[in-house]
Amino acid sequence: MAAQLSTSRVSIQLKWRQIILPLLLLILLITTGTPTWAQNSIVSPNTTDRRIETLSPIDQQFMAAQRTKVETLANQLGQQLTGVPERDLATLQRILELGLIAPDDTLQLQALGVVLGDLFATELNMNWVVYRDPAGRSRALQYGASEVFLFPITMISRRWAVGHQRAVTDIFDTNVATTRAKLPGANWR
C-alpha cells in the first residue's frame, strides 16, 4: 500500500476554523477598537484638542433665523415663544406631535433645538459658544468658564430622526437635573 501524499481538505478546513479565523478576528478587533472617551465613558478627550470661541456674527444671525422659524410655527398654533419653560416646551411638543416638521427635516428640528437651548441657557445661567474639537464645530452652551457644556441643538433632531419621540419636557428636565449636578458648588445646593 502506498503512503498518501496529499493532505485532506478536512484538515485544512479545521486549521482555518481553529487558527486563522480567530486570528483574523483578533486583528480586526485590535485595529478597529473604539477609544474609551468615544464610548461615553468618564474619561474625556484631551482638552487641548478643543477650542471654545464666542459666537460669530454669522452664528448669531443663523440662530436668530432658526428662532424666527420656530416662532412662525408657534404662531400657526396660536402660540408665541415666551421664554417660560413650561409654555415653550408645551409649544415645541405640539409642533412635533402635529407633524408641523417632518422627522427627516433636520434643519427645522435643529431650529427647535436652538429654542430648547435658549430655555436651558436661562434655567442654568449658561451662554452660547462655539465648541471646536477633532469631531468638528458645534454651537453649544457653556456654564461660565467651566468644563460644563450642553449641546441642545441636536437633542430633538437626533431622537426624532430615528423615531424615538421622547417628550421635550422629559429631555429638558433630565438635562437640567444632570447639568445642575455638574455645576460648581452643586454639592451645596
VENZI-V100339 format. One record per backbone hydrogen bond with DSSP energy under -1.0 kcal/mol. CO is the residue of the C=O (numbers start at 0). NH is the residue of the N-H. Records with the same first field share a line. If there is no record, write none. Layout:
# VENZI-V100339
CO->NH, NH
This chain:
# VENZI-V100339
7->11
8->12
9->13
10->14
11->15
12->16
13->17
14->18, 19
15->20
18->22
19->23
20->24
21->25
22->26
23->27
24->28
25->29
26->30
27->31
34->37
35->38, 40
45->48
46->49
50->131
52->129
55->59
56->60
57->61
58->62
59->63
60->64
61->65
62->66
63->67
64->68
65->69
66->70
67->71
68->72
69->73
70->74
71->75
73->76, 78
74->77
83->87
84->88
85->89
86->90
87->91
88->92
89->93
90->94
91->95
92->96
93->97
94->99
95->98
101->104
103->105
104->108
105->109
106->110
107->111
108->112
109->113
110->114
111->115
112->116
113->117
114->118
115->119
116->120
117->121
118->122
119->123
120->125
126->141
128->139
129->52
130->137
131->50
132->135
135->132
137->130
139->128
140->149
141->126
142->145
147->142
149->140
151->154
153->157
155->159
156->160
158->163
159->162
162->164
163->165
166->170
167->171
168->172
169->173
170->174
171->175
172->176
173->177
174->178
175->179
176->180
178->181
182->185
184->187
185->188
